[in-house]
Amino acid sequence: MSDPMEQFKVVFFEECSELLVNLEEGLMLLQRGENDGETMNAVFRAVHSIKGGAGAFGFDALVGFAHIQETLLDEMRSNAIEIKPEYIDVLLQAFDILSELVGAAQREDAVDKNYGAEAAQAMKKIMETSGTVEVKTEQVSVDEEPQNIKTRHFNISFKPFEELYQRANEPILLIRELNDLGELDVELNTSDMPDITEMDAELAYFSWKFVLITEFGEDAIEEVFEFVEGDCELIITEEIAATTEITTAETDPDAVRQGAQKTAVAKTSGGETVVSQSIRVELDKVDRLVNMVGELVITQAMLREQGSQLLVEQYPNLVQGIEELSRHIRDLQESVMAIRAQPVKSVFSRMPRLVRELTASLDKKARLVMTGEETEVDKTVTERIGDPLMHMIRNSVDHGLESPTDRLDAGKEEEGTIHLSAFHRGGRIFIEIEDDGAGINREVVLKKAIENGLVSPDATLSDEEINNLIFLPGFSTAESVTNVSGRGVGMDVVRKNIQSLGGRISISSKSGKGSKFTMSLPLTLAVMDGMVVEIGGEKFVLPLVNIIQTLRPTPKEINSLPDGRNLMMFRDEYIFLVPLYDVFDVEDAITNPCEGLVVVVEGDGGMLMGFIVDDLVNQQQVVIKSLETNYELIEGVSGATILGNGRVSLIIDIATVQEMVSRQYAEPQKYVTETETPSSRNSSLAQTSMEVH
Amino acid sequence: MTTIVANDTSSDEKIRESAQIRQYISFNVGKELYAVEITTVREIKGWIPTTSLPNSPNYMRGVINLRGVIVPVFDLRTRFRRGKTEPGKNHVVIIVKLDERTIGILVDAVSDILTISSEEILAVPDQDVNPEYAFMEGLVAVEEKMVAIIKPKLLFDMELVPDMDTEIEPEAEVA
């Protein structure tokens, strides 16, 4: 069994990550000037809790830093220091350092002593200039009413319940904190202690009586016990006697109790318990559940396949039962997937700070507008979408938005707007980043692509094709690599990341008006609606969301290009026919589209293609299984699934098939040809890996 | 001279205390005998049709569904450049676990369980000069027949044998 302390640590860090999110959110609200009082309190509590936990585990660097931040926040929430935007900036910087320190503590990394010293200094300066507080490294003395200094005398009776210990609180930490407030006299009452044979290690037997002489008020004492409220019996009484009597009071506590007493607080457990609306579950357990439901979906598909051969008249109840089972399993699966769903807020909330930092270092003015933060996506998506998103925002600010003067010249507002939005549509989640900057300068893009050898000089490309050039590896339009975006990642990596999530990305851009990047991602990564198709006896699954229509063309509708590609007339435009049997190397397939079927699918950038298949089998939910677990990624395939008959079937990844086909048929004078091997492309990527516009 | 300690004899086991004794599963591919360490073997199952994967080496027969997990199946005969196995109902797939991965090896038939002392394992004569035999752990003689002990990890690791496909393709196509 692992060390219980380690388990507490795990819980502590879990809490920290949540607290840090709350903290940042709160600071963001404050920065926008939305302070309803509770926000400031929430921010303070977050730092306070982190400090408290860190103290228990002896993360001294973290405690020291959090302490300064906490002190400043305390001053702010008590209105001793005015909340100014520049102070919030300092607090945001401090937040970064705090996050880093938490991370370092979690990784058990050593922290440089001077780490965060600058931010700590900045915070101290605020407190000093505001003139009310003096911060020393560990000891704080807050003097709220300087004109009225006097020591006060409190009797505190503290009896923890077992819940207090169960919540991993430690009386010694509270006592230490009390001790920091002033002169403390501690008396431990062990009279409730049973005989050792009857003792239950899980129960609480001790109670304490404290006599505290302090310059602080009652609220300071209450604050010490803020986090054990309800888990203990706490009585704070103030001895109103004059300071001169303190000596007697100390020597004779009973005498004090007989004196004038004022019962301040008496709180017991029970009354104010807040009913929790959520529970914390290990991700492993959820994933097991997800897998189990996946198996259930497969079994159900199997039953349905068997059931479809039965005669309804003969087994009406069985057939109906199978139908109902299918419906229930679908509901069950949706509910289970909803457990893994998280609002994209957790990712979006990192962006405002990024924009702030970027605009400051680039001398630009930008406003980030976010909508749809509550849109829920699978946890894996929120985990892996962060980096690509940050990269795209960086691009928008760095390359998309013009400088304030250029904007004024162009008759726009000085401040640029970046609109980050998320929404659901058609079973997928869309995330859009739209800026009102200069738009993609296609001339520059094309020129750069030609320079980098990605396009031949005499190529004629459509606007959309030029836009899409920025996704090619080794592409950059940035005149110079700025330190903002020069992190060695290009849009090709962004696209790869999004594709690995089963997503797609597209751009639209209007010169002078701005650009819009649209990402579409699957709602879940475990199950999807698929169309099972047959090609030469093998069954493949096409994602249903990509399918526009299925039809059998007449020979008249098929036309050939000199390079051998076939075109089909579809809704008044020519679309390419993709011989899937060729792409996937299947024998004995129907090669003539007029004998088989053509499934019209939408690929990257809205491009339509006609996939030639033998036949449609059925439409069903499929559970996505990884090929990489035991083998490796196969180009053109996003994963595998198990059909009702127990056989494995490959799920076709339309975007990569599109890539494969365009590579295969790429005209030598237009795009990169196949003769350029991946390795040579990689090396050109390494040399020119830069940002894109 | 190597001897084999058969399963049912334990008479001279004490003498070999210093040597490491391991059990192996031996199997046939054509007339040849091969063996893998028994602890890596998860199960042995009869041949079931695979779903072939595009753009894979030819010794990769495709994937099967092993209780909800997608497992690749490799044809040992093709890997050894002896053509393609035409699997029937007597062919078996040995499911082995290699570190994180689970793979299946298509062989003709399982032969025996061998208990072999590490002292009995002989080196492959030209292993140093012929890297193609890196997958062989050693050779052992059982009842005067040679058994090659193989390490499946090296045999089918795509990164270690990336160009196997092009190397063996011409021969394999003939078969």
Interface residues (C-beta under 8 A of the other chain):
Chain A: N291 G294 E295 I298 E538 V583 F584 D585 V586 K625 S626 L627 T629 N630 Y631 E632 I634 E635 G636 V637 A640 I642 G646 R647 V648 S649 L650
Chain B: P49 T50 T51 S52 L53 P54 N55 S56 M60 G62 V63 I64 N65 G68 V69 I70 V71 P72 E100 R101 T102 I103 M158
